[in-house]
Amino acid sequence: MIGVTENLRKIRDLLHFAAIEANREPAEVQLLAVSKKQPLEKIREAYAAGQRDFGENFVQEGVEKIAAMANEDLTWHFIGHLQSNKTRLVAENFDWVHTIDKLKTARRLSEQRPDGLPPLNICLQVNVDEEESKSGVTPDALPALAAACVELPNIQLRGLMCLPAVREELDEQRVPFSVLRKLAEKLRTGGIDMDTLSMGMTADFRAAILEGATIVRIGTALFGER
Ligand SMILES: *Cc1c(COP(=O)(O)O)cnc(C)c1O
């Protein structure tokens, strides 16, 4: 026991209460356990406590953990920045990628997804703060990228993701999440079928759930400091 079981129980309660506060079904909010830089034994403890979805940021580290847990029914999400020369290992090993912001990367993942595996689930990362230094497609370029991704055979566009700048207050935290939700609504109105909003981390998951998050990505609160 390293405390992960107890942390998981607390987080599940908090997600549940945030969903109720938002007038949403608690089952609509999925917990993605962000296990980057955390040892396998913590992943195993979370798994034993019922957690199935795990997120990794670094290709090599992720692939090693996936191999070590290959006999269990885990779902692996790549949530780090993806360099175009690293796409093959991701296409071969992961179930989801949350950080697509270029058509080139999406195309490579589709081409490199092995036959016999289901399509790779992807989210488009949106630069909701429109900061120069941040990854993510701009809101203006999003519709064209989404439309192009829908045409690719071996990936499935599931939704949008964001990683906004840090804000302290709940009301401020809600602003970028609300922007992402509205962008997703607009795409859906335009005929693009998506079911996922990947947003919210340890410091801001409540704001994200209030704005419609369907996947919250939580690391520190679950596994401790990295
Ligand atoms: C590390 C990371 C997280 C988890 O952050 P915590 O603050 O530890 O919960 C979520 N999303 C992404 C993209 C990350 O890189």
The ligand as a Gaussian input file, in Angstrom:
#p B3LYP/6-31G(d) Opt

LIG

0 1
 C        0.988000      15.775000     -16.125000
 C       -0.276000      16.039000     -16.854000
 C       -1.523000      15.920000     -16.223000
 C       -1.698000      15.630000     -14.733000
 O       -1.364000      16.760000     -14.005000
 P       -1.574000      16.798000     -12.389000
 O       -1.539000      18.247000     -12.090000
 O       -0.446000      16.030000     -11.795000
 O       -2.894000      16.194000     -12.093000
 C       -2.666000      16.099000     -16.991000
 N       -2.592000      16.381000     -18.307000
 C       -1.424000      16.496000     -18.943000
 C       -1.408000      16.804000     -20.404000
 C       -0.232000      16.346000     -18.245000
 O        0.936000      16.504000     -18.885000

